[in-house]
Amino acid sequence: MTVKLNPNEIVLKAGDTNQVVDNQKVDGKLIVTNQRIYFKTLRDDARFNLEILFENILEVIFYKKGLLMVKGLNIVTRDGKNYLFPLKKRDEIGQLINRMY
């Protein structure tokens, strides 16, 4: 799995996760750079790949749900879309994203 980086773009954090799309889990990797957030799927299906620019982020919501206390991030964009990412390193990655936008 490779991600094409822009000039002067540096990967700050990356973590294995899945994205919840229409109640379906898509396994992949969440990558935070100094310019944007990527979700790169492990599948060959590129329609689940995602790029979020920091200027398009409206809010980052930390959540816990269920009896197993699944922790994650809900990223809300300015166009009203919600992206859910269950993450073990939720606090680290969430704080990093909050500093960037």
GILIN-V538910 format. One record per backbone hydrogen bond with DSSP energy under -0.5 kcal/mol. NH is the residue of the N-H (numbers start at 0). CO is the residue of the C=O. If there is no record, write none. Layout:
# GILIN-V538910
NH:CO  NH:CO
This chain:
# GILIN-V538910
4:2  8:5  11:31  12:31  14:29  16:27  17:85  18:25  19:83  20:18  20:23  23:20  25:18  26:24  27:16  28:39  29:14  30:28  30:37  31:12  32:30  32:35  33:9  36:51  37:30  38:49  39:28  40:38  41:26  42:26  45:43  47:44  48:45  49:38  51:36  53:34  55:52  56:53  57:75  58:75  60:73  62:71  64:69  68:65  69:64  71:62  72:84  73:60  74:72  74:82  75:58  75:73  76:80  77:55  79:76  82:74  83:19  84:72  85:17  86:70  89:86  92:88  93:89  94:90  95:91  96:92  97:93  98:94  99:95  99:96  100:96
